[in-house]
Amino acid sequence: MNDIIKSIEAEQLKPEVQEFHVGDTVKVYGKIKEGNRERIQVFEGIVLKRQGGSSRETFTVRKTSNGVGVEKTWPLHSPNVEKIEVVRRGKVRRAKLNYLRKRVGKKAKVKELMR
C-alpha cells in the first residue's frame, strides 16, 4: 500500500525545482485564472518557511504592500507555480522566520549572504 502512494506522489513531482532556502528573496511566478483567460502574476518577497516533503512541500513568502504585510503559502510542486526565481540569498540561522512578522522597516530585513 505504501509503495503505491509513493509511486503516485513521485509522478506529481516537478522534474526541476529552483533551489532556494529560508531567508532568500524570491520572485514566484503564479498562474491566475480570470474567467476563461490565464495570466501570470509575480509575487516577490522573503521566504519565511519551508515545510512538508515530497509532493506536499510548501513554502511561505512574505512581502509588505502599502505598509501592510502580505503572506502567501505556495505548494512547491503545484502546476500553478510557473517558476521561482531567486533575487538574493539571505543569511539566516533559523528554519522558520516567524519573528519577521512583528518587525517593520529596516528591522525586517535579512542580511545578504556573500558567496
N, C-alpha and C positions, 0 to 999 in steps of 0.2 A: 504493500500500500504506500509506504513512504517513498519508494523508488518512483512510483507513478507520479506522485505530486512533484518530486524533484525534477522529473523529465518535463512536465508541463511548465513549471516555472522557468526552466532553462530555455525553453522556446521563446518565452516572453521577454528575455533579456535583450537589451540593445547590443549590437556587436561591438561598438566602440563608444565609450563614455569619456568625456574630457576629465582629466584628473584635477581635482580641486580639494581643498581642505577647509576646516573651520577657520574663520578669520579672513579668508580671501574675499576680495571684492569681485563679484561675478556679474555678468550680463546673462539673464535667462531669456531665451527667445521662445515665447509660448504662443501656441496657436489658439486663436479665439474665433468661435463661430458666431456670426451675427446673421440670423436668418438663413439664407442659402449661401452666403459668402463666408470665406475663411480668410483671416489675416493673421499676421504675426506681430505681437506686441512685446517690446523689450522691457524687462524688469531688472534694474541694476541696484545692487545693494551688497551688504556684508552677510556672509554665511554664518548664521548663529549656531546651527547644529546639523549633524547628520545622524540618522538613526535607522535601525532596521537592517535587513540583509537581503541579499539576492534580489528577487523581483519586487519585494515590499519596501525597499530602501527609499527613504525620503530625506529631503534637506529643506531647511527653513532659511529664507533670505529676508533681511530687514533693511528698509530704507526710510528716510524721512521725506515726506512730500508736503510742502507748505507748512512746515513746522509740526506735522503730525507723523508719528511713527507708524509705518505700514509693514506688516509681516505677511509673507505668503509661504505656504508649505507646498512643495512640488514633489511628486513621485519621480524618482530618478530615471526609471525606465519607461515612463509614460510616452505614448505617441504624441501627446500634446506638447511635450517639451522638444522643440526643434533642435536646439543646441545650447550648450553652456560655454560661455567664453570668459576666461579668467582675465580680469583687468589688472589686478595687482595681488601679490601674495601678502598675507598677513602673518605677523609673528605673534603667536599666542601660546599659552601654556595650559590651556584647558580644552576639554572636548565640547563643552557647551558654554556659550557666551551669553547667558541669561542676564548677567549684570549690565549689559549694554542697554537694556530696556529702560533702566532708571536714569541713564545718563543723557545729557543734552549738549549739543555744540561740540567743542574741541575734545571734551572728555569722552565722547562717544566714539572717538577714533581708535583705530588699531594700528600699531606700528608696522611699517613695511618691512618685509623680510628681504635682505640683500643677499643675493646668491651669486 
